[in-house]
Amino acid sequence: MKNIQLLLDDDEYAVIAAAAEEQNLPVLAYIRRLLLGEKDEFVHAYEEALRRVEALPPGTVFTLKTLFGADWTMRRGTKLTLGKAFYEQFKENPDEERDKN
């Protein structure tokens, strides 16, 4: 797996973060979608995870692996990135995530 680093000033980051929020995506997923388009496995997995979480009864405890069940077949890098994105989303918006779950 390769790593790409992009340095932005605060104003540039704010523009990207606002656009990502508008599409209900983490910044990483938004940038990946811009670069890779519809071919990005991570963005599809993230959107599917959100759909599945929203379908859970309130208070349900889950892991991403149990959330996907037999569909947990994506590449290892996608799984790791998805886990990190969910963790970061929860860390940034803990009350919002608790209200959904």
VENGI-V888236 format. One record per run of one state. SS is the DSSP state (A for helix, B for strand, O for the rest). FROM is the first residue (numbers start at 1). LEN is the number of residues. If there is no record, write none. Layout:
ss=SS from=FROM len=LEN
ss=SS from=FROM len=LEN
This chain:
ss=O from=1 len=9
ss=A from=10 len=13
ss=O from=23 len=4
ss=A from=27 len=13
ss=O from=40 len=1
ss=A from=41 len=15
ss=O from=56 len=8
ss=A from=64 len=8
ss=O from=72 len=4
ss=A from=76 len=17
ss=O from=93 len=1
ss=A from=94 len=7
ss=O from=101 len=1
